[in-house]
Amino acid sequence: MMNDRASTQFSTWFLRRLIEGTVTLFFVLLLTFFLLRLMPGNPFDGDKGLSPLVKQALEARFHLNEPMWMQFWLYLKGLFHGDLGPSLTQEGRLVGDMLRESLPTSFGLGFFALALGVPLGVATAVWGNETPSKNVIGALDSIASLFLASPSFLVAGVLILSFSVGLGWLPAATLTTPLHWILPVVTLAIVPYTFTYLLLKQSLADESSALYLQMKYAAGIPHTQVLMRHLLRNAWLPLLSLAGPLVANVMTGSFAIEVLYAIPGLGRQFVSAIINRDYTVVMGSTLLYATLLLVMNLLADMCIVGLDPRRREA
């Protein structure tokens, strides 16, 4: 009976989250669409060498001469059929194809960055919690604070100047060989490393003095077992609450990093689309990022519910 009730409650919660996510996506698309249209000019303005007649024909072809509400309706109508539309500035290119081509690169960078940054952050946080040396803890905190205060483009510039221009050890552009991946992956891994270390360190410090842990030690349970089965399990919860946006941001690739390292990923494509006012590419990239963010948030909440019995009861 309890299992049936819990299953019904979970289904209701999951359905509510799906509805909330759908509504959120709609308003994200609505806001992005009208903000793009309210920007001065359109994709065919500027020094493109187009005659007025050609410009008018292109605007009519892509419905830019229609009222904005009609343009939005036509976009949603195509979206319901799985059509993200054509690029307005790249002749013959479909937005869906462009996203499919750039996603593996951005996802690959994000995967390796998470695989490097998160375990390193966990190991550093656990080591910092176990060591009694205040000097070591202070040094780790200073390094993490420096990373947190440094924007990604600054870190990328320092790494390029140091290891590529200065020492000549590593290439700094494109991803043609495994060596080309090192600098962008390290740059992108700093964000998940810093957040993992700082949040987990504070959470470990708060949980270490909990009464239930003292009872485990009093019962003669080894420290390693208490650490792995109890302390880390509860200490993960604050980090998981931020895991959704963190993973989504890293998996889609930092925009500045992809531009600086000349990586043909989603971030670089998004920046180029904004500069060229390629409405459909910007809309497709925004939709992809918002969907990934909502999915990651949902998975993170499901993990929290699975780890915390209090959340399951609630």
C-alpha positions in Angstrom: 0.0 0.0 0.0 2.8 2.4 0.9 4.7 1.5 -2.3 1.6 2.3 -4.3 1.2 5.6 -2.5 4.8 6.5 -2.9 4.7 5.6 -6.6 1.6 7.8 -7.1 3.2 10.7 -5.2 6.4 10.4 -7.3 4.4 10.3 -10.5 2.5 13.4 -9.5 5.7 15.2 -8.6 7.3 14.2 -11.8 4.3 15.3 -13.9 4.2 18.6 -12.1 7.9 19.1 -12.8 7.4 18.3 -16.5 4.6 20.8 -16.8 6.7 23.5 -15.0 9.6 22.7 -17.3 7.4 23.1 -20.4 6.0 26.4 -19.2 9.5 27.6 -18.4 10.7 26.6 -21.9 7.8 28.5 -23.5 8.6 31.7 -21.6 12.3 31.4 -22.3 11.6 31.1 -26.0 9.1 33.9 -25.9 11.5 36.3 -24.1 14.4 35.4 -26.4 12.4 35.7 -29.5 11.1 39.2 -28.8 14.4 40.5 -27.4 16.1 39.4 -30.6 13.5 41.1 -32.7 13.6 44.3 -30.7 17.4 44.7 -31.4 18.1 47.3 -34.1 18.4 45.9 -37.6 18.1 42.3 -38.9 20.4 39.6 -40.3 20.4 41.3 -43.7 21.4 44.8 -42.6 24.9 46.1 -42.6 27.7 45.9 -45.2 26.5 42.7 -46.9 26.3 44.1 -50.4 22.6 43.4 -50.8 20.4 45.5 -52.9 17.1 46.7 -51.5 15.1 44.3 -53.7 17.2 41.3 -52.6 16.9 42.4 -49.0 13.2 42.6 -49.3 13.0 39.2 -50.9 15.1 37.6 -48.2 12.9 39.2 -45.5 9.8 37.9 -47.2 11.3 34.5 -47.6 12.0 34.2 -43.8 8.8 36.0 -42.8 10.7 38.9 -41.3 8.2 41.3 -42.9 5.4 39.7 -40.9 4.2 41.0 -37.5 6.2 39.7 -34.6 3.4 37.7 -33.1 2.9 36.0 -36.5 6.7 35.2 -36.7 6.5 33.7 -33.2 3.5 31.6 -34.1 5.2 30.3 -37.3 8.4 29.5 -35.3 6.3 27.5 -32.7 4.4 25.7 -35.5 7.7 24.6 -37.0 9.0 23.6 -33.5 6.1 21.4 -32.9 7.1 19.4 -36.0 10.7 19.2 -34.9 11.9 21.9 -37.3 14.2 24.5 -35.8 14.3 26.3 -39.1 17.1 27.4 -41.5 20.1 29.6 -40.6 19.4 33.1 -41.8 23.0 33.9 -42.5 24.5 30.6 -43.7 22.8 29.6 -47.0 21.5 26.1 -47.1 22.2 25.3 -43.5 19.6 24.0 -41.1 19.8 24.9 -37.4 19.2 21.3 -36.3 22.1 20.1 -38.4 24.4 22.9 -37.1 23.5 21.9 -33.5 24.1 18.2 -34.2 27.5 19.0 -35.6 28.7 21.2 -32.8 27.2 19.3 -29.8 29.7 16.4 -29.8 32.6 18.8 -29.5 31.0 20.8 -26.6 29.8 17.7 -24.9 33.2 16.1 -25.2 34.9 19.1 -23.6 32.3 19.2 -20.9 32.6 15.5 -20.1 36.4 15.5 -19.8 36.2 18.7 -17.7 33.7 17.2 -15.3 35.7 13.9 -15.2 38.8 16.0 -14.2 37.3 18.7 -12.0 34.7 16.9 -9.9 36.8 14.0 -8.7 39.8 16.3 -8.0 37.5 18.7 -6.1 36.1 15.8 -4.0 39.6 14.4 -3.3 40.8 17.9 -2.3 37.8 18.6 -0.1 38.1 15.2 1.7 41.9 15.7 2.2 41.4 19.2 3.4 38.7 18.0 5.9 41.0 15.2 7.2 44.2 17.2 7.5 44.8 19.1 10.8 47.1 21.6 9.2 45.6 25.1 9.1 48.3 26.2 6.7 47.3 23.5 4.2 43.6 24.4 4.5 44.4 28.1 4.1 46.4 27.5 1.0 43.7 25.3 -0.6 41.0 28.0 0.3 43.2 30.7 -1.2 43.7 28.8 -4.5 40.0 28.0 -4.7 39.1 31.6 -4.0 41.5 32.8 -6.7 39.9 30.4 -9.2 36.5 31.5 -8.2 37.3 35.2 -8.7 39.0 34.6 -12.1 36.8 34.7 -15.2 37.4 31.9 -17.6 38.8 34.1 -20.4 41.5 35.3 -18.0 42.4 31.8 -17.0 42.5 30.7 -20.6 44.7 33.7 -21.5 47.2 32.9 -18.7 47.4 29.2 -19.7 47.9 30.1 -23.4 50.6 32.6 -22.6 52.3 30.2 -20.2 52.2 26.8 -21.8 51.7 27.6 -25.5 53.4 30.9 -26.2 56.0 31.0 -23.5 57.0 27.3 -23.0 55.7 26.0 -26.3 54.6 22.7 -24.7 51.0 22.7 -25.8 49.0 23.9 -28.8 46.4 26.6 -28.2 43.9 26.3 -30.9 41.5 23.7 -32.4 41.1 20.1 -31.3 43.1 18.2 -34.0 45.2 16.0 -31.6 44.9 14.8 -28.0 47.4 17.5 -27.0 45.0 20.2 -28.3 42.4 19.1 -25.7 44.6 19.7 -22.6 44.4 23.5 -22.3 40.7 23.9 -23.0 39.7 20.9 -20.7 41.9 22.2 -17.9 40.4 25.7 -18.3 36.9 24.4 -18.3 37.5 22.0 -15.4 38.5 24.8 -13.0 34.8 25.8 -12.5 33.5 22.3 -11.4 36.7 21.8 -9.4 36.2 25.1 -7.5 32.5 24.6 -6.8 32.9 21.0 -5.8 35.8 21.7 -3.4 34.2 24.8 -1.7 30.7 23.3 -1.3 31.8 19.9 -0.3 34.5 21.2 2.1 31.9 23.3 4.0 29.4 20.5 4.0 31.9 18.0 5.3 32.8 20.5 8.1 29.2 20.9 9.0 28.4 17.2 9.0 31.6 16.1 10.8 30.3 17.2 14.2 26.9 15.6 13.8 25.7 13.3 16.6 24.9 10.4 14.4 28.6 10.2 13.3 29.8 10.2 16.9 27.4 7.3 17.5 28.9 5.4 14.5 32.4 5.9 15.9 31.3 4.8 19.4 29.9 1.6 17.8 33.4 0.8 16.6 32.8 1.4 12.9 36.0 2.2 11.0 36.6 5.8 10.0 36.8 5.0 6.3 33.5 3.2 6.4 31.8 6.1 8.2 33.3 8.6 5.7 32.2 6.7 2.6 28.8 5.5 3.7 27.5 8.3 5.9 29.5 11.5 5.9 30.0 11.8 2.1 26.5 10.7 1.4 24.9 13.5 3.4 27.6 16.0 2.5 26.8 15.6 -1.2 23.3 17.1 -0.9 24.2 20.9 -1.0 26.5 20.2 -4.0 23.7 18.3 -5.8 21.4 21.3 -5.5 23.8 23.2 -7.8 24.7 20.3 -10.0 22.1 21.0 -12.6 23.2 24.4 -13.8 26.9 23.5 -13.3 26.7 20.4 -15.4 24.6 22.1 -18.1 27.0 25.0 -18.3 30.1 22.8 -18.5 28.5 20.3 -21.0 27.6 23.0 -23.4 31.0 24.5 -23.2 32.0 27.9 -22.0 31.4 30.5 -24.7 34.6 32.4 -24.0 36.7 29.2 -23.9 35.5 28.0 -27.3 36.1 31.4 -28.9 39.6 31.8 -27.4 40.7 28.3 -28.3 39.0 28.4 -31.8 36.9 25.4 -31.0 34.0 24.8 -33.4 31.5 24.0 -30.6 28.1 25.3 -29.5 29.5 28.2 -27.6 31.5 29.6 -30.5 28.5 29.1 -32.8 26.2 30.9 -30.4 28.5 33.9 -30.1 28.9 34.1 -33.9 25.1 33.9 -34.3 24.5 36.8 -31.9 27.1 38.9 -33.7 25.5 38.1 -37.1 21.9 38.4 -35.6 21.1 34.9 -36.9 17.8 34.6 -35.1 17.1 30.9 -35.7 20.6 29.8 -34.6 20.3 31.8 -31.4 16.8 30.4 -30.7 17.9 26.9 -31.3 21.0 27.2 -29.1 18.9 28.8 -26.3 16.3 26.1 -26.5 19.0 23.4 -26.3 20.7 25.0 -23.3 17.4 25.6 -21.5 16.2 22.1 -22.1 19.6 20.6 -20.9 19.4 22.9 -17.8 15.9 21.7 -16.9 16.8 18.1 -17.4 19.9 18.4 -15.3 18.0 20.1 -12.5 15.4 17.4 -12.6 18.0 14.6 -12.4 19.8 16.4 -9.6 16.5 16.7 -7.6 15.9 13.0 -8.2 19.3 12.2 -6.8 18.7 14.3 -3.8 15.4 12.5 -3.2 17.1 9.2 -3.5 19.9 10.1 -1.0 17.8 11.9 1.6 14.9 9.9 3.1 13.4 13.2 4.5 12.9 14.4 0.9 11.2 11.2 0.0 8.8 11.5 2.9 8.1 15.1 2.0 
